């Protein structure tokens, strides 16, 4: 955190050096990113990402969209990049980044988004993405379930204060649950660690990864206190599903 000298902000553990929450998914058929936060460019350079076939958004808060313009390299030679979002999120993207969505597009090299409104499950390559409606304070956001060949591979719930029963039933038994767990203390728009663990206990995933965490949670100290099968996600973490 800017201007903070707390134990976590001053930590030399690289896992305590966190950029904004996002995930990149790569399969033989397709590669996509969920959200483009302010550090999207830095994340792409760090992970040497040179392939992107689509972008999917959870919601339009600034910490999830402000790297949008750094999608330019993936639109080389006039290529259009599919962008998936709910109607409300798409409207915000079109307002904030009107230069990219304009039909005129007078300047070569700009981002060239191809808008796709999410109104139900959709497929990217051989992966089925099911939007999961979640409450994030006053905002309605999307989590996502990823399925392939009948397997519930992962559920990504990055920003939420509560997880409805219908969502818990839909993702039950998922192989990896990646879930918001901002801090120990309660927060009006995010799950706390205890609230996230309570959701995980009902979902019964193969493994749980806590994400979207703030500087209240030191990686090593917090992870040592978590139950078996639950860990803290960190920048550069890679999960493989074979």
ZAMI-982520 format. One record per residue (C-alpha): x, y, z; residue number from 1; chain; residue in three letters. Coordinates in nm, 4 decimals. Layout:
% ZAMI-982520
<node c1="X" c2="Y" c3="Z" guza="NUM" lumro="A" vexmi="ALA"/>
...
//
This chain:
% ZAMI-982520
<node c1="0.0000" c2="0.0000" c3="0.0000" guza="1" lumro="A" vexmi="UNK"/>
<node c1="0.1312" c2="0.3437" c3="-0.0911" guza="2" lumro="A" vexmi="UNK"/>
<node c1="0.2812" c2="0.5201" c3="0.2091" guza="3" lumro="A" vexmi="UNK"/>
<node c1="0.2535" c2="0.2191" c3="0.4399" guza="4" lumro="A" vexmi="UNK"/>
<node c1="0.5442" c2="0.0661" c3="0.6299" guza="5" lumro="A" vexmi="UNK"/>
<node c1="0.3581" c2="-0.2197" c3="0.7973" guza="6" lumro="A" vexmi="UNK"/>
<node c1="0.5125" c2="-0.5644" c3="0.8367" guza="7" lumro="A" vexmi="UNK"/>
<node c1="0.3534" c2="-0.6938" c3="0.5153" guza="8" lumro="A" vexmi="UNK"/>
<node c1="0.4278" c2="-0.3866" c3="0.3027" guza="9" lumro="A" vexmi="UNK"/>
<node c1="0.7926" c2="-0.3990" c3="0.4188" guza="10" lumro="A" vexmi="UNK"/>
<node c1="0.8156" c2="-0.7778" c3="0.3811" guza="11" lumro="A" vexmi="UNK"/>
<node c1="1.0998" c2="-0.9299" c3="0.1808" guza="12" lumro="A" vexmi="UNK"/>
<node c1="0.8847" c2="-1.2368" c3="0.1027" guza="13" lumro="A" vexmi="UNK"/>
<node c1="0.8014" c2="-1.2002" c3="-0.2710" guza="14" lumro="A" vexmi="UNK"/>
<node c1="0.4604" c2="-1.3535" c3="-0.2040" guza="15" lumro="A" vexmi="UNK"/>
<node c1="0.3713" c2="-1.0382" c3="-0.0072" guza="16" lumro="A" vexmi="UNK"/>
<node c1="0.4407" c2="-0.8215" c3="-0.3146" guza="17" lumro="A" vexmi="UNK"/>
<node c1="0.0945" c2="-0.8247" c3="-0.4727" guza="18" lumro="A" vexmi="UNK"/>
<node c1="-0.0527" c2="-0.6685" c3="-0.7833" guza="19" lumro="A" vexmi="UNK"/>
<node c1="-0.4274" c2="-0.6456" c3="-0.8497" guza="20" lumro="A" vexmi="UNK"/>
<node c1="-0.6300" c2="-0.9668" c3="-0.8812" guza="21" lumro="A" vexmi="UNK"/>
<node c1="-0.6550" c2="-1.1263" c3="-1.2240" guza="22" lumro="A" vexmi="UNK"/>
<node c1="-0.6097" c2="-1.4688" c3="-1.3821" guza="23" lumro="A" vexmi="UNK"/>
<node c1="-0.4796" c2="-1.5844" c3="-1.7191" guza="24" lumro="A" vexmi="UNK"/>
<node c1="-0.6104" c2="-1.9130" c3="-1.8591" guza="25" lumro="A" vexmi="UNK"/>
<node c1="-0.4300" c2="-2.1005" c3="-2.1338" guza="26" lumro="A" vexmi="UNK"/>
<node c1="-0.5576" c2="-2.4137" c3="-2.3083" guza="27" lumro="A" vexmi="UNK"/>
<node c1="-0.4506" c2="-2.5734" c3="-2.6376" guza="28" lumro="A" vexmi="UNK"/>
<node c1="-0.7518" c2="-2.4141" c3="-2.8077" guza="29" lumro="A" vexmi="UNK"/>
<node c1="-0.7745" c2="-2.0711" c3="-2.6479" guza="30" lumro="A" vexmi="UNK"/>
<node c1="-0.6140" c2="-1.8265" c3="-2.4032" guza="31" lumro="A" vexmi="UNK"/>
<node c1="-0.7952" c2="-1.5544" c3="-2.2138" guza="32" lumro="A" vexmi="UNK"/>
<node c1="-0.7599" c2="-1.3205" c3="-1.9196" guza="33" lumro="A" vexmi="UNK"/>
<node c1="-1.0163" c2="-1.2435" c3="-1.6504" guza="34" lumro="A" vexmi="UNK"/>
<node c1="-0.9953" c2="-0.8667" c3="-1.5825" guza="35" lumro="A" vexmi="UNK"/>
<node c1="-0.7262" c2="-0.6174" c3="-1.6809" guza="36" lumro="A" vexmi="UNK"/>
<node c1="-0.6233" c2="-0.4328" c3="-1.3674" guza="37" lumro="A" vexmi="UNK"/>
<node c1="-0.3850" c2="-0.1337" c3="-1.3501" guza="38" lumro="A" vexmi="UNK"/>
<node c1="-0.0801" c2="-0.3654" c3="-1.3518" guza="39" lumro="A" vexmi="UNK"/>
<node c1="-0.1957" c2="-0.5720" c3="-1.6514" guza="40" lumro="A" vexmi="UNK"/>
<node c1="0.1061" c2="-0.4652" c3="-1.8595" guza="41" lumro="A" vexmi="UNK"/>
<node c1="0.3480" c2="-0.5516" c3="-1.5774" guza="42" lumro="A" vexmi="UNK"/>
<node c1="0.1779" c2="-0.8884" c3="-1.5259" guza="43" lumro="A" vexmi="UNK"/>
<node c1="0.2017" c2="-0.9751" c3="-1.8966" guza="44" lumro="A" vexmi="UNK"/>
<node c1="0.5706" c2="-0.8832" c3="-1.9079" guza="45" lumro="A" vexmi="UNK"/>
<node c1="0.6449" c2="-1.0777" c3="-1.5895" guza="46" lumro="A" vexmi="UNK"/>
<node c1="0.4720" c2="-1.3933" c3="-1.7161" guza="47" lumro="A" vexmi="UNK"/>
<node c1="0.5895" c2="-1.3476" c3="-2.0762" guza="48" lumro="A" vexmi="UNK"/>
<node c1="0.2341" c2="-1.3598" c3="-2.2111" guza="49" lumro="A" vexmi="UNK"/>
<node c1="0.2300" c2="-1.3263" c3="-2.5883" guza="50" lumro="A" vexmi="UNK"/>
<node c1="-0.1001" c2="-1.4971" c3="-2.6697" guza="51" lumro="A" vexmi="UNK"/>
<node c1="-0.4473" c2="-1.3671" c3="-2.5900" guza="52" lumro="A" vexmi="UNK"/>
<node c1="-0.7643" c2="-1.4724" c3="-2.7715" guza="53" lumro="A" vexmi="UNK"/>
<node c1="-1.0283" c2="-1.3101" c3="-2.5483" guza="54" lumro="A" vexmi="UNK"/>
<node c1="-1.0867" c2="-1.0926" c3="-2.2421" guza="55" lumro="A" vexmi="UNK"/>
<node c1="-1.3523" c2="-1.1632" c3="-1.9803" guza="56" lumro="A" vexmi="UNK"/>
<node c1="-1.4608" c2="-0.9155" c3="-1.7117" guza="57" lumro="A" vexmi="UNK"/>
<node c1="-1.6079" c2="-0.9713" c3="-1.3673" guza="58" lumro="A" vexmi="UNK"/>
<node c1="-1.7164" c2="-0.6086" c3="-1.3189" guza="59" lumro="A" vexmi="UNK"/>
<node c1="-1.6111" c2="-0.2530" c3="-1.3963" guza="60" lumro="A" vexmi="UNK"/>
<node c1="-1.4438" c2="-0.1304" c3="-1.0775" guza="61" lumro="A" vexmi="UNK"/>
<node c1="-1.1211" c2="0.0516" c3="-1.1561" guza="62" lumro="A" vexmi="UNK"/>
<node c1="-0.8941" c2="-0.2133" c3="-1.0011" guza="63" lumro="A" vexmi="UNK"/>
<node c1="-1.0290" c2="-0.4603" c3="-1.2593" guza="64" lumro="A" vexmi="UNK"/>
<node c1="-1.0430" c2="-0.2575" c3="-1.5834" guza="65" lumro="A" vexmi="UNK"/>
<node c1="-0.7765" c2="0.0153" c3="-1.5859" guza="66" lumro="A" vexmi="UNK"/>
<node c1="-0.5226" c2="-0.1894" c3="-1.7790" guza="67" lumro="A" vexmi="UNK"/>
<node c1="-0.7621" c2="-0.2074" c3="-2.0748" guza="68" lumro="A" vexmi="UNK"/>
<node c1="-0.5505" c2="0.0100" c3="-2.3042" guza="69" lumro="A" vexmi="UNK"/>
<node c1="-0.2554" c2="-0.2286" c3="-2.2614" guza="70" lumro="A" vexmi="UNK"/>
<node c1="-0.4499" c2="-0.4794" c3="-2.4710" guza="71" lumro="A" vexmi="UNK"/>
<node c1="-0.3136" c2="-0.2945" c3="-2.7751" guza="72" lumro="A" vexmi="UNK"/>
<node c1="-0.0337" c2="-0.5448" c3="-2.8568" guza="73" lumro="A" vexmi="UNK"/>
<node c1="-0.2941" c2="-0.8197" c3="-2.8850" guza="74" lumro="A" vexmi="UNK"/>
<node c1="-0.4771" c2="-0.6201" c3="-3.1537" guza="75" lumro="A" vexmi="UNK"/>
<node c1="-0.1818" c2="-0.5946" c3="-3.3905" guza="76" lumro="A" vexmi="UNK"/>
<node c1="-0.2504" c2="-0.5644" c3="-3.7637" guza="77" lumro="A" vexmi="UNK"/>
<node c1="-0.6085" c2="-0.4558" c3="-3.7031" guza="78" lumro="A" vexmi="UNK"/>
<node c1="-0.7098" c2="-0.7742" c3="-3.5221" guza="79" lumro="A" vexmi="UNK"/>
<node c1="-1.0303" c2="-0.7497" c3="-3.3184" guza="80" lumro="A" vexmi="UNK"/>
<node c1="-1.0181" c2="-0.8889" c3="-2.9668" guza="81" lumro="A" vexmi="UNK"/>
<node c1="-1.3377" c2="-1.0488" c3="-2.8250" guza="82" lumro="A" vexmi="UNK"/>
<node c1="-1.4392" c2="-0.8836" c3="-2.4962" guza="83" lumro="A" vexmi="UNK"/>
<node c1="-1.6967" c2="-1.0591" c3="-2.2773" guza="84" lumro="A" vexmi="UNK"/>
<node c1="-1.8888" c2="-0.8742" c3="-2.0051" guza="85" lumro="A" vexmi="UNK"/>
<node c1="-2.2333" c2="-0.8303" c3="-1.8567" guza="86" lumro="A" vexmi="UNK"/>
<node c1="-2.4506" c2="-0.5560" c3="-2.0048" guza="87" lumro="A" vexmi="UNK"/>
<node c1="-2.3774" c2="-0.3144" c3="-1.7183" guza="88" lumro="A" vexmi="UNK"/>
<node c1="-2.0036" c2="-0.3798" c3="-1.7259" guza="89" lumro="A" vexmi="UNK"/>
<node c1="-1.9910" c2="-0.3484" c3="-2.1046" guza="90" lumro="A" vexmi="UNK"/>
<node c1="-2.1718" c2="-0.0152" c3="-2.0861" guza="91" lumro="A" vexmi="UNK"/>
<node c1="-1.9097" c2="0.1115" c3="-1.8397" guza="92" lumro="A" vexmi="UNK"/>
<node c1="-1.6246" c2="-0.0134" c3="-2.0593" guza="93" lumro="A" vexmi="UNK"/>
<node c1="-1.7753" c2="0.1611" c3="-2.3617" guza="94" lumro="A" vexmi="UNK"/>
<node c1="-1.8099" c2="0.4838" c3="-2.1633" guza="95" lumro="A" vexmi="UNK"/>
<node c1="-1.4641" c2="0.4836" c3="-2.0019" guza="96" lumro="A" vexmi="UNK"/>
<node c1="-1.2803" c2="0.3617" c3="-2.3124" guza="97" lumro="A" vexmi="UNK"/>
<node c1="-1.4980" c2="0.5264" c3="-2.5758" guza="98" lumro="A" vexmi="UNK"/>
<node c1="-1.1914" c2="0.5844" c3="-2.7984" guza="99" lumro="A" vexmi="UNK"/>
<node c1="-1.1580" c2="0.2064" c3="-2.8419" guza="100" lumro="A" vexmi="UNK"/>
<node c1="-1.5250" c2="0.1261" c3="-2.8946" guza="101" lumro="A" vexmi="UNK"/>
<node c1="-1.5885" c2="0.4158" c3="-3.1337" guza="102" lumro="A" vexmi="UNK"/>
<node c1="-1.6973" c2="0.3082" c3="-3.4793" guza="103" lumro="A" vexmi="UNK"/>
<node c1="-1.4583" c2="0.5661" c3="-3.6256" guza="104" lumro="A" vexmi="UNK"/>
<node c1="-1.1353" c2="0.4255" c3="-3.4783" guza="105" lumro="A" vexmi="UNK"/>
<node c1="-0.9336" c2="0.6842" c3="-3.6673" guza="106" lumro="A" vexmi="UNK"/>
<node c1="-0.5939" c2="0.6071" c3="-3.5139" guza="107" lumro="A" vexmi="UNK"/>
<node c1="-0.4240" c2="0.2761" c3="-3.6071" guza="108" lumro="A" vexmi="UNK"/>
<node c1="-0.2887" c2="0.0679" c3="-3.3216" guza="109" lumro="A" vexmi="UNK"/>
<node c1="-0.5713" c2="0.1308" c3="-3.0751" guza="110" lumro="A" vexmi="UNK"/>
<node c1="-0.7420" c2="-0.1534" c3="-2.8924" guza="111" lumro="A" vexmi="UNK"/>
<node c1="-1.0084" c2="-0.3017" c3="-3.1197" guza="112" lumro="A" vexmi="UNK"/>
<node c1="-1.2616" c2="-0.4728" c3="-2.8924" guza="113" lumro="A" vexmi="UNK"/>
<node c1="-1.5337" c2="-0.6968" c3="-3.0277" guza="114" lumro="A" vexmi="UNK"/>
<node c1="-1.8089" c2="-0.6778" c3="-2.7611" guza="115" lumro="A" vexmi="UNK"/>
<node c1="-1.9862" c2="-0.9951" c3="-2.6482" guza="116" lumro="A" vexmi="UNK"/>
<node c1="-2.2618" c2="-0.9569" c3="-2.3891" guza="117" lumro="A" vexmi="UNK"/>
<node c1="-2.2769" c2="-1.2346" c3="-2.1310" guza="118" lumro="A" vexmi="UNK"/>
<node c1="-2.6301" c2="-1.3562" c3="-2.0722" guza="119" lumro="A" vexmi="UNK"/>
<node c1="-2.5554" c2="-1.7191" c3="-1.9884" guza="120" lumro="A" vexmi="UNK"/>
<node c1="-2.2854" c2="-1.9855" c3="-2.0267" guza="121" lumro="A" vexmi="UNK"/>
<node c1="-2.0477" c2="-1.9509" c3="-2.3212" guza="122" lumro="A" vexmi="UNK"/>
<node c1="-1.7441" c2="-2.1350" c3="-2.4566" guza="123" lumro="A" vexmi="UNK"/>
<node c1="-1.3864" c2="-2.0336" c3="-2.5201" guza="124" lumro="A" vexmi="UNK"/>
<node c1="-1.2143" c2="-2.3129" c3="-2.7076" guza="125" lumro="A" vexmi="UNK"/>
<node c1="-1.3115" c2="-2.6347" c3="-2.5349" guza="126" lumro="A" vexmi="UNK"/>
<node c1="-1.3856" c2="-2.4673" c3="-2.2009" guza="127" lumro="A" vexmi="UNK"/>
<node c1="-1.7354" c2="-2.3775" c3="-2.0861" guza="128" lumro="A" vexmi="UNK"/>
<node c1="-1.7615" c2="-2.0611" c3="-1.8758" guza="129" lumro="A" vexmi="UNK"/>
<node c1="-2.0699" c2="-2.0201" c3="-1.6589" guza="130" lumro="A" vexmi="UNK"/>
<node c1="-2.1257" c2="-1.6724" c3="-1.5099" guza="131" lumro="A" vexmi="UNK"/>
<node c1="-2.1980" c2="-1.6806" c3="-1.1374" guza="132" lumro="A" vexmi="UNK"/>
<node c1="-2.3968" c2="-1.3769" c3="-1.0135" guza="133" lumro="A" vexmi="UNK"/>
<node c1="-2.2528" c2="-1.2388" c3="-0.6892" guza="134" lumro="A" vexmi="UNK"/>
<node c1="-2.3199" c2="-0.9375" c3="-0.4683" guza="135" lumro="A" vexmi="UNK"/>
<node c1="-2.0219" c2="-0.7067" c3="-0.4186" guza="136" lumro="A" vexmi="UNK"/>
<node c1="-2.1645" c2="-0.4360" c3="-0.1972" guza="137" lumro="A" vexmi="UNK"/>
<node c1="-2.4211" c2="-0.2565" c3="-0.4123" guza="138" lumro="A" vexmi="UNK"/>
<node c1="-2.2673" c2="-0.3945" c3="-0.7305" guza="139" lumro="A" vexmi="UNK"/>
<node c1="-2.3721" c2="-0.7114" c3="-0.9115" guza="140" lumro="A" vexmi="UNK"/>
<node c1="-2.0614" c2="-0.8894" c3="-1.0392" guza="141" lumro="A" vexmi="UNK"/>
<node c1="-1.9806" c2="-1.2133" c3="-1.2185" guza="142" lumro="A" vexmi="UNK"/>
<node c1="-1.7745" c2="-1.4966" c3="-1.0848" guza="143" lumro="A" vexmi="UNK"/>
<node c1="-1.7030" c2="-1.7794" c3="-1.3293" guza="144" lumro="A" vexmi="UNK"/>
<node c1="-1.7059" c2="-2.1570" c3="-1.3300" guza="145" lumro="A" vexmi="UNK"/>
<node c1="-1.4715" c2="-2.3263" c3="-1.5777" guza="146" lumro="A" vexmi="UNK"/>
<node c1="-1.5718" c2="-2.6723" c3="-1.7014" guza="147" lumro="A" vexmi="UNK"/>
<node c1="-1.4104" c2="-2.9014" c3="-1.9540" guza="148" lumro="A" vexmi="UNK"/>
<node c1="-1.5220" c2="-3.2494" c3="-2.0616" guza="149" lumro="A" vexmi="UNK"/>
<node c1="-1.7613" c2="-3.2737" c3="-1.7696" guza="150" lumro="A" vexmi="UNK"/>
<node c1="-1.5046" c2="-3.1703" c3="-1.5082" guza="151" lumro="A" vexmi="UNK"/>
<node c1="-1.5614" c2="-2.8704" c3="-1.2811" guza="152" lumro="A" vexmi="UNK"/>
<node c1="-1.2056" c2="-2.7432" c3="-1.2966" guza="153" lumro="A" vexmi="UNK"/>
<node c1="-1.2157" c2="-2.4088" c3="-1.1185" guza="154" lumro="A" vexmi="UNK"/>
<node c1="-1.4491" c2="-2.1461" c3="-0.9792" guza="155" lumro="A" vexmi="UNK"/>
<node c1="-1.3222" c2="-1.7882" c3="-0.9704" guza="156" lumro="A" vexmi="UNK"/>
<node c1="-1.5023" c2="-1.5652" c3="-0.7179" guza="157" lumro="A" vexmi="UNK"/>
<node c1="-1.2696" c2="-1.2677" c3="-0.6879" guza="158" lumro="A" vexmi="UNK"/>
<node c1="-1.5020" c2="-0.9957" c3="-0.5519" guza="159" lumro="A" vexmi="UNK"/>
<node c1="-1.8031" c2="-1.0734" c3="-0.3384" guza="160" lumro="A" vexmi="UNK"/>
<node c1="-1.9593" c2="-1.0226" c3="0.0016" guza="161" lumro="A" vexmi="UNK"/>
<node c1="-2.1877" c2="-1.3253" c3="-0.0148" guza="162" lumro="A" vexmi="UNK"/>
<node c1="-2.2249" c2="-1.6375" c3="-0.2252" guza="163" lumro="A" vexmi="UNK"/>
<node c1="-2.5871" c2="-1.7398" c3="-0.2970" guza="164" lumro="A" vexmi="UNK"/>
<node c1="-2.6992" c2="-2.0957" c3="-0.2340" guza="165" lumro="A" vexmi="UNK"/>
<node c1="-2.7612" c2="-2.1483" c3="-0.6055" guza="166" lumro="A" vexmi="UNK"/>
<node c1="-2.3979" c2="-2.0633" c3="-0.6805" guza="167" lumro="A" vexmi="UNK"/>
<node c1="-2.2724" c2="-2.2927" c3="-0.4037" guza="168" lumro="A" vexmi="UNK"/>
<node c1="-2.4770" c2="-2.5776" c3="-0.5497" guza="169" lumro="A" vexmi="UNK"/>
<node c1="-2.3533" c2="-2.5033" c3="-0.9023" guza="170" lumro="A" vexmi="UNK"/>
<node c1="-1.9852" c2="-2.5101" c3="-0.8088" guza="171" lumro="A" vexmi="UNK"/>
<node c1="-2.0105" c2="-2.7871" c3="-0.5488" guza="172" lumro="A" vexmi="UNK"/>
<node c1="-1.7138" c2="-3.0233" c3="-0.5600" guza="173" lumro="A" vexmi="UNK"/>
<node c1="-1.5121" c2="-2.8025" c3="-0.7951" guza="174" lumro="A" vexmi="UNK"/>
<node c1="-1.1460" c2="-2.8997" c3="-0.8189" guza="175" lumro="A" vexmi="UNK"/>
<node c1="-1.0168" c2="-2.5508" c3="-0.7312" guza="176" lumro="A" vexmi="UNK"/>
<node c1="-1.2084" c2="-2.2728" c3="-0.5579" guza="177" lumro="A" vexmi="UNK"/>
<node c1="-1.0431" c2="-1.9307" c3="-0.5945" guza="178" lumro="A" vexmi="UNK"/>
<node c1="-1.2261" c2="-1.6954" c3="-0.3621" guza="179" lumro="A" vexmi="UNK"/>
<node c1="-1.2199" c2="-1.3416" c3="-0.2242" guza="180" lumro="A" vexmi="UNK"/>
<node c1="-1.0796" c2="-1.3201" c3="0.1320" guza="181" lumro="A" vexmi="UNK"/>
<node c1="-0.9776" c2="-0.9590" c3="0.1846" guza="182" lumro="A" vexmi="UNK"/>
<node c1="-0.8737" c2="-0.9644" c3="0.5510" guza="183" lumro="A" vexmi="UNK"/>
<node c1="-0.9588" c2="-1.1068" c3="0.8928" guza="184" lumro="A" vexmi="UNK"/>
<node c1="-1.1943" c2="-0.8221" c3="0.9899" guza="185" lumro="A" vexmi="UNK"/>
<node c1="-1.5354" c2="-0.7905" c3="0.8287" guza="186" lumro="A" vexmi="UNK"/>
<node c1="-1.5684" c2="-0.5628" c3="0.5266" guza="187" lumro="A" vexmi="UNK"/>
<node c1="-1.8880" c2="-0.4201" c3="0.3718" guza="188" lumro="A" vexmi="UNK"/>
<node c1="-1.8161" c2="-0.5417" c3="0.0158" guza="189" lumro="A" vexmi="UNK"/>
<node c1="-1.5670" c2="-0.8307" c3="0.0466" guza="190" lumro="A" vexmi="UNK"/>
<node c1="-1.5572" c2="-1.1656" c3="0.2217" guza="191" lumro="A" vexmi="UNK"/>
<node c1="-1.3371" c2="-1.1927" c3="0.5272" guza="192" lumro="A" vexmi="UNK"/>
<node c1="-1.1109" c2="-1.4935" c3="0.5783" guza="193" lumro="A" vexmi="UNK"/>
<node c1="-1.3636" c2="-1.6638" c3="0.8072" guza="194" lumro="A" vexmi="UNK"/>
<node c1="-1.6496" c2="-1.5928" c3="0.5661" guza="195" lumro="A" vexmi="UNK"/>
<node c1="-1.4519" c2="-1.7338" c3="0.2732" guza="196" lumro="A" vexmi="UNK"/>
<node c1="-1.3670" c2="-2.0462" c3="0.4731" guza="197" lumro="A" vexmi="UNK"/>
<node c1="-1.7365" c2="-2.0899" c3="0.5575" guza="198" lumro="A" vexmi="UNK"/>
<node c1="-1.8223" c2="-2.0815" c3="0.1857" guza="199" lumro="A" vexmi="UNK"/>
<node c1="-1.5448" c2="-2.3300" c3="0.1080" guza="200" lumro="A" vexmi="UNK"/>
<node c1="-1.6776" c2="-2.5673" c3="0.3739" guza="201" lumro="A" vexmi="UNK"/>
<node c1="-2.0092" c2="-2.5778" c3="0.1879" guza="202" lumro="A" vexmi="UNK"/>
<node c1="-1.8597" c2="-2.6023" c3="-0.1624" guza="203" lumro="A" vexmi="UNK"/>
<node c1="-1.6192" c2="-2.8827" c3="-0.0601" guza="204" lumro="A" vexmi="UNK"/>
<node c1="-1.3607" c2="-2.8138" c3="-0.3340" guza="205" lumro="A" vexmi="UNK"/>
<node c1="-1.0500" c2="-3.0176" c3="-0.3982" guza="206" lumro="A" vexmi="UNK"/>
<node c1="-0.8434" c2="-2.7137" c3="-0.2979" guza="207" lumro="A" vexmi="UNK"/>
<node c1="-0.9182" c2="-2.3555" c3="-0.1918" guza="208" lumro="A" vexmi="UNK"/>
<node c1="-0.7098" c2="-2.0528" c3="-0.2852" guza="209" lumro="A" vexmi="UNK"/>
<node c1="-0.7715" c2="-1.7166" c3="-0.1163" guza="210" lumro="A" vexmi="UNK"/>
<node c1="-0.7326" c2="-1.4110" c3="-0.3384" guza="211" lumro="A" vexmi="UNK"/>
<node c1="-0.7973" c2="-1.0343" c3="-0.3462" guza="212" lumro="A" vexmi="UNK"/>
<node c1="-0.6246" c2="-1.0036" c3="-0.0092" guza="213" lumro="A" vexmi="UNK"/>
<node c1="-0.4996" c2="-0.6787" c3="0.1448" guza="214" lumro="A" vexmi="UNK"/>
<node c1="-0.1899" c2="-0.5959" c3="0.3463" guza="215" lumro="A" vexmi="UNK"/>
<node c1="-0.3521" c2="-0.7127" c3="0.6702" guza="216" lumro="A" vexmi="UNK"/>
<node c1="-0.2572" c2="-1.0706" c3="0.5757" guza="217" lumro="A" vexmi="UNK"/>
<node c1="0.1074" c2="-1.1708" c3="0.5671" guza="218" lumro="A" vexmi="UNK"/>
<node c1="0.1467" c2="-1.4706" c3="0.3383" guza="219" lumro="A" vexmi="UNK"/>
<node c1="0.3533" c2="-1.7094" c3="0.5515" guza="220" lumro="A" vexmi="UNK"/>
<node c1="0.1914" c2="-1.6212" c3="0.8839" guza="221" lumro="A" vexmi="UNK"/>
<node c1="-0.1657" c2="-1.6400" c3="0.7536" guza="222" lumro="A" vexmi="UNK"/>
<node c1="-0.1161" c2="-1.9571" c3="0.5505" guza="223" lumro="A" vexmi="UNK"/>
<node c1="0.0223" c2="-2.1349" c3="0.8574" guza="224" lumro="A" vexmi="UNK"/>
<node c1="-0.3108" c2="-2.0701" c3="1.0318" guza="225" lumro="A" vexmi="UNK"/>
<node c1="-0.5352" c2="-2.1943" c3="0.7506" guza="226" lumro="A" vexmi="UNK"/>
<node c1="-0.7011" c2="-2.5379" c3="0.7476" guza="227" lumro="A" vexmi="UNK"/>
<node c1="-0.5651" c2="-2.8187" c3="0.5347" guza="228" lumro="A" vexmi="UNK"/>
<node c1="-0.6394" c2="-2.7775" c3="0.1649" guza="229" lumro="A" vexmi="UNK"/>
<node c1="-0.6602" c2="-2.3967" c3="0.1875" guza="230" lumro="A" vexmi="UNK"/>
<node c1="-0.3812" c2="-2.1679" c3="0.0732" guza="231" lumro="A" vexmi="UNK"/>
<node c1="-0.3197" c2="-1.8071" c3="-0.0232" guza="232" lumro="A" vexmi="UNK"/>
<node c1="-0.2784" c2="-1.7287" c3="-0.3913" guza="233" lumro="A" vexmi="UNK"/>
<node c1="0.0258" c2="-1.5250" c3="-0.4899" guza="234" lumro="A" vexmi="UNK"/>
<node c1="0.1471" c2="-1.3404" c3="-0.7983" guza="235" lumro="A" vexmi="UNK"/>
<node c1="0.2777" c2="-1.5889" c3="-1.0530" guza="236" lumro="A" vexmi="UNK"/>
<node c1="0.0948" c2="-1.8887" c3="-0.9040" guza="237" lumro="A" vexmi="UNK"/>
<node c1="0.0234" c2="-2.1523" c3="-1.1696" guza="238" lumro="A" vexmi="UNK"/>
<node c1="-0.2424" c2="-2.4227" c3="-1.1408" guza="239" lumro="A" vexmi="UNK"/>
<node c1="-0.2383" c2="-2.7083" c3="-1.3915" guza="240" lumro="A" vexmi="UNK"/>
<node c1="-0.5357" c2="-2.9252" c3="-1.4854" guza="241" lumro="A" vexmi="UNK"/>
<node c1="-0.4483" c2="-3.2282" c3="-1.6956" guza="242" lumro="A" vexmi="UNK"/>
//
